[in-house]
């Protein structure tokens, strides 16, 4: 029995939902390198929401061809809100939920001071609930690399404000 036969037609169909973008030969070539039985076993052991989370991530990766785009949440800031409005809102909501503002990195401001050249706005906000952070690390020391939680406020090249953050669904449901 081939690996393709072991997986079954429904699983193959779901894996190939974007085959027109990737190419059937390329996808089948990648599948040949995978340990399909181990993937099936892993899928049964993960949280029931994990496979949907990974499907979304893989589809984003196929669409954007960029791992950073595939692993973040990107939310537009409502038109008419200023940078100061957004900063105040984030700090207020964090405070309401007992999440500490543990730092801010005004990167565009720093680069402007270093180069003398005006920069588009980019500021990284770092938030952390110490109790949640310790639960994450108790699960796996590797989660320490994700701490503190970061939210980037950035003005894109079209002068639109956006918020970016790590897609926490992968951390919560991914495994």
Secondary structure as GFF3:
##gff-version 3
##sequence-region A 1 175
A	DSSP	alpha_helix	3	7	.	.	.	ID=ss1
A	DSSP	alpha_helix	9	15	.	.	.	ID=ss2
A	DSSP	alpha_helix	19	22	.	.	.	ID=ss3
A	DSSP	alpha_helix	24	33	.	.	.	ID=ss4
A	DSSP	alpha_helix	36	45	.	.	.	ID=ss5
A	DSSP	alpha_helix	50	64	.	.	.	ID=ss6
A	DSSP	alpha_helix	67	70	.	.	.	ID=ss7
A	DSSP	beta_strand	72	76	.	.	.	ID=ss8
A	DSSP	alpha_helix	83	96	.	.	.	ID=ss9
A	DSSP	beta_strand	100	105	.	.	.	ID=ss10
A	DSSP	alpha_helix	107	115	.	.	.	ID=ss11
A	DSSP	beta_strand	122	128	.	.	.	ID=ss12
A	DSSP	alpha_helix	130	139	.	.	.	ID=ss13
A	DSSP	three_ten_helix	141	146	.	.	.	ID=ss14
A	DSSP	beta_strand	149	155	.	.	.	ID=ss15
A	DSSP	beta_strand	161	166	.	.	.	ID=ss16
A	DSSP	alpha_helix	168	173	.	.	.	ID=ss17
###
